[in-house]
Amino acid sequence: MSYNYEKKDIYSNYSQEELDNTNSYSKSYMNFLDKARTERLAVEEAIEILENNGFISLEERNVLEPGDRVYFINKEKSLYVAVIGSKDLVSGVNIVGAHIDSPRLDLKPMPLIEKSGTALFKTQYYGGIKKYQWMSIPLALYGVMYNKEGEKIKVAVGEEDDDPVFTIADLLPHLANDQMKLKANDFIDPEKMSVIVGSLKSKEGESKEAEKVKQNILNILHEKYGVEEIDFARSELSFVPAFKTKFIGFDRGLIGGYGQDDRVCAYATIRAIIDAADEMENVEKTMIAMIVDKEEIGSFGTTSMSSRAFDMFVNKLIEKTGNMGVDKLEVYFNSKVLSADVTAGISPEYEEVSDIQNGSTLGCGISLEKYTGSGGKYNASDANASYMSDVMGIFDRNNISYQVGTLGKIGKGGGGTIAYILADKGCEVVDCGTPVLAMHSPFEVTSKFDVYMTYLAYKTFYKG
């Protein structure tokens, strides 16, 4: 008998039924990814899925009973979901938590300028990106604006087939000698990542000749949305890649699309809590799913995991289940968490940055990572051995394909998740997510088998 650790690809051992289930789930996930282009849209899509499966707003219930399905929205950009169990909350809850923000290009507060006969929106990149990857690709604009009357206006341009798109014009190679001598991190000046939004001049006579293209864009925006230039200061608008999610390869084994970090785990989290509740005759431990904002910039802000909004949600659960004397810290102390975030897959042309023995290979299942961080485990949540054993035992008993990973070789970089925030609350927590190639690029790559296995792993964890 061999006692070696061995990663095994999922496909080789799959039945036709399992393959059909994988393809069906992958298509529904890809549809979600194309609709959930921002964190606001991800919350909207998740709520629609939840309400179609019997979930209601927490505010609609004064008393919660076992089996009740509720959700709580935090400022339209984070969502907490619960299925109430028969056991008291003090015995702990099972939590799966993902994030729904992804790297993108946000508009500056006053973005519209005109240069060389072209109207541009000045941007501020959000999250960790390779800036050159965002040049000369089609971009779509999403978000909300408020006018001076306080009315919210939704903006979505680039999602329909007949919509225009936008782009950042990169410098042609014929004139890029000086640019190409710079380091990769420097040859794209972030102040030059301005997006082309127009080129036609206004035919109205009141504008200055030098600003007629800008004036034309303002006219269009006022006609379509009823806004003025100052209203950009009360807006949240972002550019994201305009292309759709697609299968990759002749064999259609991979999925390519924007925002898979971390909406692949977010979608699995929502689907898993629904289906786990449906499949259990009696939910004993309360189950919580959450999809939160701001992880890509360190989890700071009112809609991030660091926000006290989650504490408020748990306090409401304690109150409405009749456990008024229970301290939420005791609930946390007895709770178990999967930090549902993607990890780096071993890239075939860049294997040198991965520790192959401790890396994650696409198609070999969900990745369990005891710790992330960088260097000497800085900024890491390092899971306890006993908890690693618990989670691995659950997966082993239920034939979940998983692999044990780390985020690359020591000193090559690093990264983090929301795990440390939940660990600070006293929860047992481990990172558990889908391996991804080209993470943070406009077109990230996953294996459809890992995508489906992520959902199965989270559902199995909920069921215990």
C-alpha angles and dihedrals in degrees: 000000000000118000095187124126107243131178112219126197114241099220096063091063099039125118121218090256091054090047091051090050090050093051093046093050092045092054092050090048092049090051090052091049092053091052099039096065095147135024091259091053091045090056091047092051092046092051091051090052092047095048090049086058100049103272120139135187114281088230090066093066127065092180126036123208130189110284095027115139117210142161136198125205120214109206094317093288106075131042134199120195131188140185108197116232131208094245122082115264090241088074086066135250135251110242133189114185129185135166128237104196118101135185112281144140114272121197118249114243092261102024109158117102137152124224130166093350094309131110114224138185112219112222142200113211116232121214130353112324141158096238096209091062090068096055122104097001127120112265133196126207121227136168145075136290131193123212125213090271089060095249116149116231121193117219124200118158122164102030098096122072093242095043120110118244133210135226147183110239110225122211114270115248091238090070100029102091094116093041094052092055091065126090116267091251091054109036092082110059106212089217087063094054090102117150121228109238103163149354108186122101125235113251091211114108101218098077124085115257091242092056103039094111091050089047091052091054090049089051091052093048092048092049094047102036106013093238135134131212094266089059090073086075089063097046142092107211127162138181117224131171112286098213123103129244112268142180111253128219136022088278094048090227097136134057123219124194149117122277100019085137097101113342090080088067093038093057091046090050093054095043092046097055091048096049095040090055091047093051098046120084090202124018104212104175116044111251123217128191123185136182112191141184138235099035092128091062098044102283095279122147144050095293097043129100087256090063117106088231090096090054088052090051092052091046089054090051090050092049097045094047090055096250097124095150094055119108112223089221089064089051090052093046091059096041130104123214140191110203095215104210133133124250136205115280118214104268112221094222096039103044089136092078093054131075095227094203090053099033133100120247120205112250096025099096141262116333124238112202118190090198141357125184122103141274109350092011091282114176090007133137104218110202119226116253091236091055092047086054092050094052095042089049091054091050094045093051091051100043095247111166108229139157132204113242149174129199098259134291121330112271096017093101132284145208145199145223138205090277095101092056092056091043088055088057089057100258124140103243141173132177112250123170153122122295112241135193121212091016114196091017121121089254113039122187130222136165113251088221092057089045092056093041089054089060092046091049094052092046090050091049091053091051091048 
